[in-house]
Amino acid sequence: MKVFIVCRLMSGFVDSISSNVWNPKGGPAIAKVINRIDRDSESQLSIMMTRSLSPDSVRLAALNGRHAVEGLNTSIDVRVPTASRFVPSRLMFYVCEFVLACAVIVNVLREKPDVIYVDRSNFLSAALLARVTKIPVFLRLLGVPPDLVGIGERKSIFHALLKWCFRSPFAYVLCTRDGSPARSWMQCYLGKDVKRVSLLNGVDFPSATTEVSEDNSKILRVVFVSRLEEIKGAQFFIDAMMEIPDSKMHLVEPVVVGYGSLFDRLKGVVNQAGRGDWIRFTGGIPANEVQRELVAADLCVSLNRQGHISNSNLEAVACGLPIVLQCIELSNDRLGGIEDILEPDCYVAIDASSEPSILAEEIVGLASDRPKIEEMKASVRRARDEKLQNWERRIEQEFGLLCNLAGRGSDTSSEQADCF
């Protein structure tokens, strides 16, 4: 089976390519798909990583070219466009996307794969490949972010292009079940004959030796695990920590796990407030280190405006952590899907319109009630054992879909899937 993967050059992949050692810090599902195909003796893998025009383009363009990476049997071809002074600025994005798509198509036609795996950031490449070649195109959506919700009501050229692309004759579309409106969105914007499925991501369960059943410490270890972006609620979390009075700081130990465009700004705000020794920022770290932070914590905070069963929250639940979440405004599912995996005694929900001070009060209240925290942890562990699956089983489902499209059979996608 020959598979051609086209995916975004995620920040967690950059270090692996720069160091030529495969140890991705981000994109766990796609990274694990890459690993699964790469180690399959009957598969031949080609990988192309791209990044749309952005303020980071000049820096990332230094990685352009083919990279042999230790830990993978295949090389990675990186393509990052940069702006040209000969192209009007209002057309630059479209020109760059078209150039990227052409590069992808040329490489696909040269490699002649059995199936093409494309993520949402390469929507134009996916659409053109689905429309102009007979090779099955497997489109991978990592949930439905707010900028895709309601694209039918927007009248810009960009949104018209998006609608045209998503109506393409894809062989299969897989969307992460992350609490965003995946099912309704796909029914509305995909072609009616396109097969589609929504799957909950897997988790890495901690070993029994790393789990702590009860903690008599008076300090509540609170962890916020996310890409540090506005949509993820990173600013809101820091604002909430700033609302905790000096007299209550000894009750809480906040940890921020992740990196993003707000990292330096948020760290600067914390340092300027004199709380740099209290709120710990880990930056971007590998998955095994994230798990260590989760195992050591007592409570996870989720402020994601897209949904509340993201990778980070699933991993938190796998480590037995209760969740404090903020309801999602203007959503049919205000709890962001968390009720699909947890009972109400496993989480605390604050209103979508709540100020950061409300979150601060909830955290301080829980810090003062250790028995309640332990009861919530026990409830989460029971739900975890019933609702979650490990990554190996989850990736086998996705690998099975690719094998099926390539004519190899082995379709196991029906397990824990929302097919429609």
Salt bridges, closest charged atoms under 4 A:
ASP15 OD2 - LYS25 NZ 2.98
ASP40 OD1 - ARG36 NH1 3.75
ASP40 OD2 - ARG408 NH1 2.88
ASP56 OD2 - ARG59 NH2 3.66
ASP77 OD2 - ARG66 NH2 3.71
ASP77 OD1 - ARG79 NE 3.29
ASP147 OD2 - ARG120 NH1 3.78
ASP204 OD2 - LYS32 NZ 3.80
GLU211 OE2 - ARG384 NH1 2.68
ASP215 OD2 - ARG221 NH1 2.61
GLU229 OE2 - ARG227 NE 3.90
GLU230 OE2 - ARG305 NH2 3.31
ASP246 OD1 - ARG275 NH2 2.74
GLU293 OE1 - ARG280 NH2 2.89
ASP298 OD2 - ARG221 NH1 3.90
ASP298 OD1 - ARG370 NH1 3.14
ASP298 OD1 - LYS377 NZ 2.82
ASP340 OD2 - ARG177 NH2 3.79
ASP351 OD1 - ARG334 NH2 3.26
GLU374 OE2 - ARG370 NH1 3.27
GLU374 OE2 - LYS377 NZ 3.87
ASP385 OD1 - ARG384 NE 3.14
GLU396 OE2 - ARG36 NE 2.40
GLU398 OE2 - ARG140 NE 3.05
GLU398 OE1 - ARG394 NH1 2.91
GLU415 OE1 - ARG393 NE 3.11
ASP418 OD1 - ARG183 NH1 2.72
